[in-house]
Amino acid sequence: MPVLLLLTTVALSSAICASAADHKAVFGAIMRHDHVTGTVFPITIVGNYAEAGVSRASGNTSESVLLVKKNGSWKVLAAGGRAYNVASMERYGIPRATATTLARKVQQGVCAAPG
């Protein structure tokens, strides 16, 4: 049983940052939402919800974007200034447990931008 728990923990922790495919899909969803040009990173994913950091091409604006994955596609729930807290994520329909984990992972910087 401890081995199974360890494997589950490793699988969950490695699934938190976006894969190349999810990164491309999240960027596409953000582009469709407001035609952003710039960099979308980091992307933190918990279940079917994500928070992405967006840095505008002009370099003078950055924001956080909340997304949901429905029917295999990422869709923007909200876009705005700083990282969202649990209460604001819940207002956009993210379940409390997922919002708590997502907010904690974003705050910890688990999915840091590439160096």
WOZIUR-V696480 format. One record per backbone hydrogen bond with DSSP energy under -0.5 kcal/mol. CO is the residue of the C=O (numbers start at 1). NH is the residue of the N-H. If there is no record, write none. Layout:
# WOZIUR-V696480
CO,NH  CO,NH
This chain:
# WOZIUR-V696480
1,5  2,6  3,7  4,8  5,9  6,10  7,11  8,12  9,13  10,14  11,15  13,16  16,45  19,23  20,24  21,25  22,26  23,27  24,28  25,29  26,30  27,31  28,32  29,33  30,34  30,36  31,35  37,57  39,41  39,55  42,53  43,18  43,45  44,51  46,49  48,69  49,46  50,67  51,44  52,65  53,41  54,56  54,63  55,39  56,59  61,56  63,54  64,80  65,52  66,77  66,78  67,50  68,70  68,75  70,73  73,70  75,68  78,66  80,64  81,64  85,89  86,90  87,91  88,92  89,92  89,94  90,93  95,99  96,100  97,101  98,102  99,103  100,104  101,105  102,106  103,107  104,108  105,109  105,110  106,109  110,112
